[in-house]
């Protein structure tokens, strides 16, 4: 994507792995994507907890509306709520309403990380996946249900049980590689890693080499989704260095993100 000014903008809760976004910017530029810009607006996190009540607050309309208006002022061409648990915890219909609110406040096509996972899986033709979740089990199970609503079978669901995004953000390369590889499954066509608090984008190719299959991670799919929406009918050109998802041609957006 060759353009001036912001392409996709991201609403990111608190501070943990937000440096994945400039890392993707650098990777895209080095692969010939020109001056692509991926601005991040940090949204309010009253409590850092992977707990259902806290996640419902993190993804509330008041919080996201304020952030989306900031993205609108930046002139972004698309907006993504870059929080998986803070979207799927609302269920399919609630996550759809959440995205509609972001779209209206940002004045641009919008989506969330949860829907981005669904679209990314479909773009790669995936039907059966393993999930390597850093969340507690009750939260991770909601992600599995969200994928199931979209017809994606979760053949293995693992939970690391970490409560705070801050702790997730401290996991190092070797820990991430080991965690993802250990929670693959022979029947899975890919491994999904759903926490935007987890650093992953600098190791995407290593993750896929270790597992021998596509690995979709939260910040990766969030950026892919945002750029796909921003590109419109022109589509998103393949790029190297960011996993198989970015290496394949991306479908142009059609309809609302939550429509099956």
Secondary structure, DSSP 8 states (H G I E B T S, - for coil): ---SSBSEEEEEESSSSTHHHHHHHHHHHHTT--S-B--EEEE--SS---SHHHHHHHT-HHHHHHHHHHHHHHT-SEEEE--SHHHHTTHHHHHHHHHHHHHHHHTSEEEEHHHHHHHHHHHTT--EEEEEE-S-HHHHHHHHHHHHHTT-EEEEEEE-----HHHHTT--HHHHHHHHHHT--TT-SEEEE--TTS--GGGHHHHHHHHTSEEEEHHHHHHHHHHHHHHGGG-B---SSSHHHHHS-B----S-TT--
